[in-house]
Amino acid sequence: MAAKITRVFDLLQYNLENFPKAEFVSGKLKGNWVKYSTQDFCDTVDLLSKGLISIGLVKESRIAVMAQNRPEWNISDFAIMQIGAYQVPLYPTLAEHDIQFILEDAEVTVVFVENETLYKKLESVNSLLKTPVRIYTFDEVSGVENWQALLKAGEAQDQINLDDYRSAVTEEDILTLIYTSGTTGTPKGVLLTHRNLVMNFVSSAVLLPAEIKTALSFLPLSHIFERMVVYLYIYSDVSVYYAESMETIVADIQYVKPQVFSTVPRLLEKVYDKIMEKGKALTGVKRAMFFWSVALAEKFETTRNWFYNLELGIARKLVFKKWQQALGGNIVVIVSGGAALNPRLARIFWAAGMPVLEGYGLTETSPVIAVNHFGNTMFGTVGPPIEGMEIKIAEDGEVLARGHAIMKGYYRRDDLTAEVIDNEGWFHTGDIGQIVGGRFLKITDRKKEIFKTAGGKYVAPQMIENKFKETALVEQVMVVGENRKFPAALIVPNFAALRTWAGKKGINYSTDEEMVKDSQVIAKFNQIVEQSCKDFGKWEQVKRFALLPKQWTIDGGELTPKLSLKRKVILEKNAAVIEKIYADAEQYKG
């Protein structure tokens, strides 16, 4: 293998030399698959690099990309990085004030956007900027500069030797400037180097067995998790296919029949809930076999005796084979990150023959710090640290990490950098955890999310919330109680499941708004709350709750792009509801 990978763009020559293929990166656009061979992809990247140089972009220029997952995202990414410029990813769902802040703070000069909708969004921001950015679209938009114009400009630049530009980029140079969406405050720009990402995907390659050749991608490339995973696929000779949207994901899975995909736990929970709904609709022997198989799966361990394996073989043949087919039938591994995965859910997917490997990290850590992999898996943990990374637990329980994955720092914020990276090089993650079995990292909660009740007791809300979400009727939940006498919960029901439940109970389902006020529904959720909390300490018990009629969303501002709760936003939007919970409790007590 002649090509040595020290910078991320070395992946292209590495692929050309070692495993060129007809379908390197593909995307489904407007119902049609657009496929790039390795050679076509590399040639297009080079033309775009020359086109960018032709309009005056140089090393350390700042170029933003605002698009859903598609081959052009990767092409522009590689074209930007191999001339030494900084790639600045922008979530398509960002609010205009955040876009303005990022474009000005990062001094972006050029932005690639996906379509007319995002062009209009950027154009309205452009009018507010001191120095307007130049916008190129991936889709054809009448009267707007298209990225194809840069490719044509690149064709005319024979005098440009891209090797001169590539050789000027070192492994310690900045690859990307990523602004963390965060759950509070102004976005912070995270500086990640080529070495950060190269070491991360090389060390994370233990995730993928050699037989994996096909991957489906649908998590946003704007987030470092999916972006690193795609670099890992490219490094590991895996063809990448981008789903068109979450609406087409079922059809896209059946077309691609992927051997691997990465996801966040919430999406796995939704898959599981849909399967369980179908199981509940079965009758007789089929229903009995379904629930026997699920009960068996809940006891799954990576080391099993012969009798369990015999039973598991029956369950896989009669029940779990259909689960596998729903995800294309070829899954070898699923990679989960971004939030805590319920151990029960992990066991069930493993038992069903679709192993889920959970990892952990942050944008500031490129992102992987630790990850489970075959032969090194412990349910309920995020795995051992990857090669080259150290982990230790501080006196207050905070997880600290040190090694090649740690960012260069926050852009123009040495003060904030000094707050999270100490003088010994330890990055303070803000997560609370422990080391299990001498080497497996277990995350228990976010340090900032743990709250203290009025009685002085600490409550870790995530663990309680994860227990609630084991119930099919619960779509979303947030536990509150800072400086209050007891914890309470805001619960968004799974309205599709609630409608089914109501039908079985003979309850007339009117609207979501009316159903969350229905006395029988409230009584049912009271049972769910009591059952979910029974194994927690008395001070952790959720005593009161409110049912909300509307889901929290990214567009609504309550969720981050990786579907984490923006707790501050949810608290602010539901301040009156929370006050009523505690006021009613006092009145009831009196």
C-alpha positions as CSV (number, residue, x, y, z in Angstrom):
1,M,0.0,0.0,0.0
2,A,2.1,2.8,-1.4
3,A,-0.1,5.8,-0.3
4,K,0.6,6.8,3.3
5,I,-2.3,8.5,5.1
6,T,-1.2,11.4,7.2
7,R,-3.8,13.9,5.9
8,V,-7.5,13.1,5.3
9,F,-7.3,13.8,1.6
10,D,-4.6,11.1,1.3
11,L,-7.6,8.7,1.4
12,L,-8.3,9.4,-2.2
13,Q,-4.9,8.3,-3.6
14,Y,-5.0,5.4,-1.1
15,N,-8.3,4.3,-2.6
16,L,-7.2,4.7,-6.2
17,E,-4.1,2.6,-5.6
18,N,-5.7,-0.1,-3.5
19,F,-9.4,-0.6,-4.2
20,P,-10.8,1.5,-7.0
21,K,-14.5,0.7,-7.5
22,A,-17.4,1.6,-9.8
23,E,-19.6,2.7,-6.9
24,F,-17.4,4.7,-4.5
25,V,-19.9,7.3,-3.2
26,S,-23.5,7.4,-4.3
27,G,-26.5,9.5,-3.4
28,K,-30.2,9.3,-4.1
29,L,-31.4,12.7,-5.4
30,K,-35.0,13.4,-6.5
31,G,-35.7,9.6,-6.6
32,N,-32.6,8.7,-8.7
33,W,-29.3,7.3,-7.7
34,V,-26.3,9.3,-8.7
35,K,-23.1,7.2,-8.5
36,Y,-19.5,8.2,-8.6
37,S,-16.7,5.7,-9.3
38,T,-13.4,6.3,-7.4
39,Q,-11.8,7.8,-10.4
40,D,-14.7,10.1,-11.2
41,F,-14.9,11.2,-7.6
42,C,-11.2,12.0,-7.5
43,D,-11.2,13.8,-10.8
44,T,-14.2,15.9,-9.8
45,V,-12.5,16.8,-6.5
46,D,-9.4,18.0,-8.4
47,L,-11.5,20.1,-10.8
48,L,-13.3,21.7,-7.9
49,S,-10.0,22.4,-6.1
50,K,-8.7,24.2,-9.2
51,G,-12.0,26.1,-9.6
52,L,-11.7,27.3,-6.0
53,I,-8.1,28.4,-6.6
54,S,-9.2,30.2,-9.7
55,I,-11.5,32.5,-7.7
56,G,-8.7,33.4,-5.3
57,L,-9.1,30.8,-2.5
58,V,-5.8,29.8,-0.8
59,K,-4.5,27.9,2.2
60,E,-6.5,28.8,5.4
61,S,-9.4,30.3,3.4
62,R,-12.8,29.5,5.1
63,I,-15.4,27.7,3.0
64,A,-18.7,26.6,4.4
65,V,-21.0,23.7,3.2
66,M,-24.7,23.7,4.0
67,A,-26.4,20.7,2.6
68,Q,-28.0,17.3,3.4
69,N,-25.9,14.2,2.9
70,R,-25.1,13.8,-0.8
71,P,-21.9,13.1,-2.9
72,E,-21.3,16.8,-3.5
73,W,-20.9,17.3,0.2
74,N,-17.9,14.9,0.2
75,I,-16.6,16.3,-3.1
76,S,-16.5,19.8,-1.8
77,D,-15.1,18.6,1.5
78,F,-12.1,17.0,-0.2
79,A,-11.7,19.8,-2.7
80,I,-11.5,22.3,0.2
81,M,-9.1,20.3,2.4
82,Q,-6.6,19.5,-0.3
83,I,-5.8,23.2,-0.9
84,G,-5.4,23.7,2.8
85,A,-8.5,25.7,3.4
86,Y,-10.8,25.2,6.4
87,Q,-14.1,23.4,5.8
88,V,-16.9,24.9,7.9
89,P,-20.0,22.6,8.0
90,L,-23.4,24.3,8.6
91,Y,-26.5,22.4,9.6
92,P,-29.3,23.1,7.1
93,T,-31.6,23.6,10.1
94,L,-29.6,26.4,11.7
95,A,-31.4,29.5,12.6
96,E,-30.4,32.6,10.6
97,H,-28.8,34.4,13.6
98,D,-26.5,31.3,14.2
99,I,-25.6,31.3,10.5
100,Q,-24.7,35.0,10.7
101,F,-22.6,34.5,13.8
102,I,-20.7,31.5,12.3
103,L,-20.1,33.2,8.9
104,E,-18.7,36.3,10.6
105,D,-16.8,34.6,13.3
106,A,-15.1,32.1,11.0
107,E,-14.6,34.8,8.2
108,V,-16.2,32.6,5.6
109,T,-15.9,33.8,2.0
110,V,-17.6,31.1,0.0
111,V,-20.6,28.9,0.9
112,F,-21.9,25.8,-1.0
113,V,-25.6,25.3,-0.4
114,E,-27.9,22.5,-1.5
115,N,-30.9,24.0,-3.1
116,E,-33.1,27.1,-3.7
117,T,-34.6,26.9,-0.1
118,L,-31.2,27.1,1.5
119,Y,-30.0,29.7,-1.0
120,K,-32.8,32.0,0.0
121,K,-32.0,31.4,3.7
122,L,-28.3,32.3,3.0
123,E,-29.2,35.2,0.8
124,S,-31.2,36.8,3.6
125,V,-28.3,36.4,6.0
126,N,-25.9,37.8,3.4
127,S,-27.6,41.1,3.4
128,L,-26.7,41.4,7.1
129,L,-23.0,40.5,6.8
130,K,-20.3,43.2,6.8
131,T,-18.6,41.2,4.0
132,P,-21.1,39.2,2.0
133,V,-20.2,35.6,1.1
134,R,-20.2,34.1,-2.4
135,I,-22.9,31.4,-2.7
136,Y,-22.8,28.4,-5.0
137,T,-25.7,25.9,-5.2
138,F,-25.5,22.1,-5.8
139,D,-28.9,22.0,-7.4
140,E,-29.7,24.1,-10.5
141,V,-31.3,27.4,-9.3
142,S,-32.2,30.0,-11.9
143,G,-30.0,33.1,-11.8
144,V,-27.7,31.6,-9.1
145,E,-24.1,30.5,-9.4
146,N,-23.9,26.7,-9.6
147,W,-21.0,24.6,-8.4
148,Q,-20.6,23.2,-12.0
149,A,-19.3,26.7,-13.0
150,L,-16.3,26.0,-10.6
151,L,-15.7,22.6,-12.2
152,K,-15.7,24.3,-15.7
153,A,-13.3,26.9,-14.4
154,G,-11.1,24.2,-13.0
155,E,-10.9,22.5,-16.4
156,A,-9.2,25.7,-17.8
157,Q,-6.6,25.7,-15.0
158,D,-3.9,23.4,-16.5
159,Q,-1.2,25.5,-15.0
160,I,-2.2,24.7,-11.5
161,N,-0.3,21.8,-9.9
162,L,-2.4,20.5,-7.1
163,D,0.5,18.5,-5.7
164,D,2.1,21.9,-4.7
165,Y,-1.0,22.7,-2.7
166,R,-1.3,19.2,-1.1
167,S,2.4,19.1,-0.1
168,A,2.0,22.5,1.7
169,V,-0.6,20.8,4.0
170,T,0.8,19.1,7.1
171,E,-1.0,16.7,9.5
172,E,-1.1,19.4,12.1
173,D,-2.9,21.8,9.9
174,I,-6.6,22.6,10.5
175,L,-8.9,20.4,8.5
176,T,-12.2,21.8,9.7
177,L,-13.8,24.4,11.9
178,I,-17.0,23.0,13.4
179,Y,-19.3,25.1,15.5
180,T,-21.0,23.1,18.2
181,S,-24.7,23.5,18.2
182,G,-24.6,23.0,21.9
183,T,-27.7,23.2,24.2
184,T,-27.0,26.7,25.5
185,G,-25.1,29.8,24.7
186,T,-23.2,31.1,21.6
187,P,-21.8,28.4,19.2
188,K,-18.1,27.6,19.8
189,G,-15.8,26.9,16.9
190,V,-13.9,23.6,17.4
191,L,-10.5,23.4,15.5
192,L,-9.8,19.8,14.3
193,T,-6.6,18.9,12.5
194,H,-5.9,16.3,9.8
195,R,-4.1,14.3,12.4
196,N,-7.1,14.4,14.8
197,L,-9.3,12.8,12.1
198,V,-6.8,10.4,10.6
199,M,-5.8,8.9,13.9
200,N,-9.5,8.7,14.8
201,F,-10.7,6.8,11.8
202,V,-7.6,4.5,11.8
203,S,-8.0,3.7,15.5
204,S,-11.8,3.2,15.1
205,A,-11.3,0.8,12.2
206,V,-11.6,-2.1,14.7
207,L,-15.4,-1.5,14.4
208,L,-15.7,-2.9,10.9
209,P,-15.2,-6.6,10.1
210,A,-13.3,-7.1,6.8
211,E,-16.4,-8.5,5.0
212,I,-18.2,-5.1,5.2
213,K,-18.4,-3.5,1.7
214,T,-21.7,-1.5,1.7
215,A,-22.8,1.3,4.0
216,L,-25.9,3.4,4.2
217,S,-25.5,6.9,5.6
218,F,-28.3,9.2,6.9
219,L,-27.0,11.0,10.0
220,P,-26.0,14.5,9.1
221,L,-22.4,14.9,7.7
222,S,-22.4,18.3,9.4
223,H,-21.8,16.5,12.6
224,I,-18.3,15.1,13.2
225,F,-19.7,11.6,14.1
226,E,-21.1,10.8,10.7
227,R,-18.3,12.6,8.9
228,M,-15.6,10.6,10.7
229,V,-17.6,7.4,10.1
230,V,-17.7,8.2,6.3
231,Y,-13.9,8.7,6.3
232,L,-13.7,5.4,8.1
233,Y,-15.8,3.7,5.4
234,I,-13.6,5.2,2.7
235,Y,-10.5,4.0,4.6
236,S,-12.0,0.5,5.0
237,D,-12.9,-0.1,1.3
238,V,-16.6,0.4,2.0
239,S,-19.0,1.9,-0.7
240,V,-21.1,4.7,0.8
241,Y,-24.7,5.3,-0.2
242,Y,-26.7,8.3,1.1
243,A,-30.4,7.9,1.8
244,E,-32.5,10.6,0.2
245,S,-34.3,11.5,3.4
246,M,-35.8,10.0,6.5
247,E,-39.1,9.7,4.6
248,T,-37.5,7.4,2.0
249,I,-35.2,5.5,4.4
250,V,-37.2,2.3,4.2
251,A,-37.0,2.1,0.4
252,D,-33.4,3.2,0.4
253,I,-32.5,0.4,2.9
254,Q,-34.2,-2.2,0.7
255,Y,-32.3,-0.9,-2.4
256,V,-28.8,-0.7,-0.7
257,K,-29.2,-3.6,1.6
258,P,-26.4,-2.2,3.8
259,Q,-24.0,-4.3,5.9
260,V,-23.4,-1.3,8.2
261,F,-24.9,2.0,9.1
262,S,-24.4,4.4,12.0
263,T,-27.3,5.8,14.0
264,V,-28.4,7.5,17.2
265,P,-30.3,5.5,19.9
266,R,-33.5,7.4,19.3
267,L,-33.8,6.0,15.8
268,L,-33.2,2.4,17.0
269,E,-35.9,3.0,19.7
270,K,-38.3,4.0,16.9
271,V,-37.4,0.9,14.8
272,Y,-38.0,-1.3,17.9
273,D,-41.3,0.4,18.8
274,K,-42.6,-0.2,15.3
275,I,-41.6,-3.9,15.4
276,M,-43.3,-4.2,18.8
277,E,-46.5,-2.7,17.5
278,K,-46.6,-5.3,14.8
279,G,-45.9,-8.0,17.4
280,K,-48.8,-6.9,19.5
281,A,-51.1,-7.2,16.5
282,L,-50.3,-10.9,16.2
283,T,-52.6,-13.6,17.6
284,G,-52.3,-17.2,18.9
285,V,-49.0,-19.1,18.4
286,K,-47.4,-16.4,16.3
287,R,-47.9,-13.8,19.1
288,A,-46.6,-16.3,21.8
289,M,-43.5,-17.0,19.7
290,F,-42.9,-13.3,19.1
291,F,-42.9,-12.4,22.8
292,W,-41.0,-15.5,23.8
293,S,-38.3,-14.4,21.4
294,V,-38.2,-10.9,22.8
295,A,-38.0,-12.2,26.4
296,L,-35.1,-14.5,25.3
297,A,-33.4,-11.6,23.6
298,E,-33.5,-9.5,26.7
299,K,-31.2,-12.0,28.4
300,F,-28.6,-12.0,25.6
301,E,-24.9,-12.1,26.6
302,T,-22.0,-12.2,24.2
303,T,-20.9,-15.4,26.0
304,R,-23.7,-18.0,25.9
305,N,-24.3,-21.6,26.8
306,W,-25.4,-24.3,24.3
307,F,-29.0,-24.4,25.4
308,Y,-29.5,-20.6,25.0
309,N,-27.8,-20.8,21.6
310,L,-30.3,-23.5,20.6
311,E,-33.3,-21.4,21.7
312,L,-31.7,-18.3,20.0
313,G,-31.4,-20.3,16.7
314,I,-35.1,-21.0,16.8
315,A,-36.0,-17.4,17.6
316,R,-33.8,-16.1,14.8
317,K,-35.3,-18.4,12.3
318,L,-38.9,-17.9,13.2
319,V,-39.0,-14.2,14.4
320,F,-35.7,-12.3,14.1
321,K,-35.2,-13.1,10.4
322,K,-38.1,-10.8,9.6
323,W,-36.5,-8.0,11.7
324,Q,-33.3,-8.5,9.7
325,Q,-35.2,-8.3,6.4
326,A,-36.8,-5.0,7.5
327,L,-33.2,-3.5,7.6
328,G,-32.2,-5.0,4.3
329,G,-31.2,-8.5,5.4
330,N,-27.4,-8.0,5.3
331,I,-26.6,-6.1,8.5
332,V,-23.3,-7.1,10.0
333,V,-23.0,-4.3,12.5
334,I,-24.8,-1.1,13.5
335,V,-22.7,1.7,15.1
336,S,-24.5,3.9,17.7
337,G,-23.4,7.2,19.1
338,G,-24.5,10.6,20.1
339,A,-26.4,9.6,23.2
340,A,-26.7,6.7,25.7
341,L,-28.0,3.4,24.3
342,N,-30.4,1.5,26.5
343,P,-28.6,-1.8,27.4
344,R,-31.9,-3.8,27.0
345,L,-32.2,-2.5,23.4
346,A,-28.6,-3.4,22.7
347,R,-29.2,-7.0,23.9
348,I,-32.3,-7.3,21.8
349,F,-30.6,-6.1,18.6
350,W,-27.6,-8.4,19.2
351,A,-29.9,-11.4,19.8
352,A,-31.8,-10.5,16.6
353,G,-28.5,-10.9,14.7
354,M,-27.8,-7.2,14.2
355,P,-25.1,-6.3,16.7
356,V,-25.1,-2.6,17.8
357,L,-21.6,-1.3,18.8
358,E,-21.9,1.8,21.0
359,G,-19.2,4.4,21.2
360,Y,-18.6,7.7,22.9
361,G,-17.0,11.1,22.2
362,L,-17.6,14.7,21.5
363,T,-17.0,17.2,18.7
364,E,-13.9,18.3,20.6
365,T,-12.5,14.7,20.5
366,S,-12.8,14.1,16.8
367,P,-15.1,12.4,18.0
368,V,-14.4,8.9,19.2
369,I,-12.7,8.4,22.6
370,A,-14.0,4.9,23.3
371,V,-16.0,2.3,21.4
372,N,-17.2,-1.3,21.8
373,H,-16.1,-3.7,19.1
374,F,-16.3,-7.4,18.5
375,G,-14.4,-9.3,21.2
376,N,-14.4,-6.2,23.3
377,T,-18.0,-5.5,24.2
378,M,-19.8,-4.9,27.5
379,F,-23.5,-3.9,27.5
380,G,-24.2,-0.7,29.3
381,T,-20.8,0.8,28.5
382,V,-19.4,2.7,25.6
383,G,-16.4,0.3,25.3
384,P,-12.7,0.6,26.0
385,P,-10.7,3.6,24.8
386,I,-9.5,3.4,21.2
387,E,-5.7,3.0,20.6
388,G,-3.8,6.1,21.5
389,M,-6.4,7.5,23.9
390,E,-6.2,7.6,27.7
391,I,-9.2,7.9,30.0
392,K,-9.4,8.6,33.7
393,I,-12.2,9.6,36.1
394,A,-11.7,12.8,38.2
395,E,-12.6,13.0,41.9
396,D,-16.0,14.4,41.1
397,G,-16.7,11.6,38.6
398,E,-16.1,13.6,35.4
399,V,-14.6,11.7,32.5
400,L,-11.2,13.1,31.4
401,A,-9.5,12.1,28.1
402,R,-6.1,12.6,26.7
403,G,-4.5,11.7,23.3
404,H,-4.5,12.2,19.6
405,A,-8.3,12.9,19.4
406,I,-8.3,16.1,21.4
407,M,-9.0,19.2,19.4
408,K,-6.4,22.0,18.8
409,G,-8.7,24.3,20.7
410,Y,-11.7,26.6,20.4
411,Y,-11.3,29.1,17.6
412,R,-10.2,32.5,19.0
413,R,-11.3,31.4,22.5
414,D,-8.1,30.6,24.4
415,D,-10.1,31.3,27.6
416,L,-12.6,28.6,26.8
417,T,-9.9,26.2,25.7
418,A,-8.1,26.6,29.0
419,E,-11.3,25.8,30.8
420,V,-11.6,22.3,29.2
421,I,-8.0,21.3,28.5
422,D,-5.8,21.4,31.7
423,N,-2.1,21.9,31.8
424,E,-1.5,18.1,31.7
425,G,-3.4,17.8,28.4
426,W,-6.5,16.2,29.9
427,F,-9.8,17.2,28.2
428,H,-12.7,17.6,30.6
429,T,-15.7,16.1,28.8
430,G,-18.4,17.4,31.1
431,D,-19.8,13.8,31.4
432,I,-20.0,11.7,34.5
433,G,-18.8,8.1,34.3
434,Q,-16.9,5.2,35.7
435,I,-14.5,2.5,34.6
436,V,-16.1,-1.0,34.7
437,G,-14.1,-4.2,34.6
438,G,-10.8,-2.3,34.5
439,R,-11.2,-0.8,31.0
440,F,-14.8,-0.3,29.9
441,L,-16.1,3.2,30.1
442,K,-19.7,3.7,31.4
443,I,-21.3,7.1,31.0
444,T,-24.0,7.9,33.6
445,D,-25.0,11.5,32.8
446,R,-23.9,15.0,31.7
447,K,-22.3,16.8,34.5
448,K,-24.3,20.0,33.8
449,E,-27.6,18.1,33.6
450,I,-27.3,16.5,37.1
451,F,-29.4,18.6,39.4
452,K,-29.9,18.9,43.1
453,T,-33.3,18.8,44.7
454,A,-34.4,21.2,47.5
455,G,-33.5,18.4,49.9
456,G,-29.9,18.4,48.7
457,K,-30.0,15.1,46.8
458,Y,-28.4,14.7,43.4
459,V,-30.5,13.4,40.5
460,A,-29.1,12.1,37.2
461,P,-32.0,12.7,34.8
462,Q,-30.7,10.7,31.7
463,M,-30.8,7.3,33.5
464,I,-34.5,7.9,34.6
465,E,-35.4,9.2,31.1
466,N,-33.9,6.1,29.4
467,K,-36.1,3.9,31.7
468,F,-39.2,5.9,30.7
469,K,-38.4,5.4,27.0
470,E,-38.5,1.6,27.3
471,T,-42.3,2.1,27.2
472,A,-43.8,2.2,23.7
473,L,-46.3,4.9,24.7
474,V,-43.4,7.4,25.6
475,E,-41.9,9.3,22.7
476,Q,-39.9,11.9,24.5
477,V,-39.3,12.8,28.2
478,M,-37.4,15.3,30.3
479,V,-37.0,15.0,34.0
480,V,-36.8,18.3,35.9
481,G,-36.5,19.3,39.6
482,E,-33.6,21.7,40.2
483,N,-34.0,23.1,43.7
484,R,-37.5,21.5,43.9
485,K,-38.8,19.2,46.5
486,F,-39.0,16.2,44.1
487,P,-38.3,15.4,40.4
488,A,-41.1,15.8,37.9
489,A,-41.3,14.9,34.2
490,L,-42.4,16.5,30.9
491,I,-43.7,13.6,28.7
492,V,-44.5,13.7,25.0
493,P,-46.5,10.5,24.2
494,N,-46.0,8.4,21.2
495,F,-49.3,9.5,19.6
496,A,-49.4,6.7,17.1
497,A,-49.0,4.1,19.8
498,L,-51.5,6.0,22.0
499,R,-54.1,5.9,19.3
500,T,-53.7,2.1,19.0
501,W,-53.9,1.8,22.8
502,A,-57.0,4.0,23.0
503,G,-58.7,1.9,20.3
504,K,-58.1,-1.3,22.2
505,K,-59.5,0.3,25.3
506,G,-62.6,1.6,23.5
507,I,-61.6,5.2,24.1
508,N,-62.6,7.6,21.3
509,Y,-59.5,9.3,20.0
510,S,-60.2,13.0,19.1
511,T,-57.0,15.1,18.9
512,D,-53.6,14.8,20.5
513,E,-54.4,18.0,22.4
514,E,-57.5,16.5,23.9
515,M,-56.0,13.0,24.6
516,V,-53.3,14.4,26.9
517,K,-56.1,15.7,29.1
518,D,-58.1,12.5,29.1
519,S,-58.4,11.0,32.6
520,Q,-57.9,7.4,31.3
521,V,-54.8,8.4,29.4
522,I,-53.4,10.2,32.5
523,A,-54.1,7.2,34.6
524,K,-52.2,5.0,32.2
525,F,-49.2,7.3,32.2
526,N,-49.3,7.4,36.0
527,Q,-48.8,3.6,35.9
528,I,-45.9,4.0,33.4
529,V,-44.3,6.6,35.7
530,E,-44.6,4.4,38.8
531,Q,-43.3,1.3,37.0
532,S,-40.4,3.2,35.4
533,C,-39.2,4.7,38.7
534,K,-39.6,1.7,41.0
535,D,-36.0,0.7,41.0
536,F,-34.6,4.2,41.6
537,G,-33.9,5.8,45.0
538,K,-36.7,7.5,46.8
539,W,-35.3,11.0,46.1
540,E,-35.1,10.1,42.4
541,Q,-38.7,9.1,42.1
542,V,-40.8,11.2,39.6
543,K,-43.8,12.3,41.7
544,R,-45.7,14.4,39.2
545,F,-45.7,14.7,35.4
546,A,-47.3,16.7,32.5
547,L,-48.3,15.3,29.1
548,L,-47.4,17.6,26.3
549,P,-49.4,17.6,23.0
550,K,-46.6,18.4,20.6
551,Q,-43.3,16.6,19.8
552,W,-40.0,18.4,20.4
553,T,-38.1,18.9,17.1
554,I,-34.9,20.2,15.6
555,D,-36.9,22.9,13.7
556,G,-38.8,23.8,16.8
557,G,-35.5,24.4,18.6
558,E,-35.9,21.8,21.3
559,L,-33.5,19.2,19.9
560,T,-30.0,19.4,18.6
561,P,-29.2,17.9,15.2
562,K,-28.2,14.7,16.8
563,L,-31.6,14.6,18.6
564,S,-30.3,15.5,22.1
565,L,-32.6,17.5,24.3
566,K,-31.9,21.3,24.5
567,R,-32.9,21.3,28.1
568,K,-32.7,25.1,28.6
569,V,-35.0,25.7,25.6
570,I,-37.5,23.1,26.8
571,L,-37.4,24.5,30.3
572,E,-38.1,28.0,29.0
573,K,-40.9,27.0,26.7
574,N,-42.6,24.9,29.4
575,A,-42.0,27.2,32.4
576,A,-45.7,27.7,33.0
577,V,-46.4,23.9,32.8
578,I,-43.6,23.2,35.3
579,E,-44.8,25.8,37.7
580,K,-48.3,24.3,37.5
581,I,-46.9,20.8,38.3
582,Y,-45.3,22.0,41.5
583,A,-48.2,24.4,42.4
584,D,-50.7,21.6,42.0
585,A,-48.6,19.3,44.1
586,E,-48.5,21.8,46.9
587,Q,-52.3,22.3,46.7
588,Y,-52.8,18.6,46.6
589,K,-50.6,18.2,49.7
590,G,-52.5,20.9,51.5
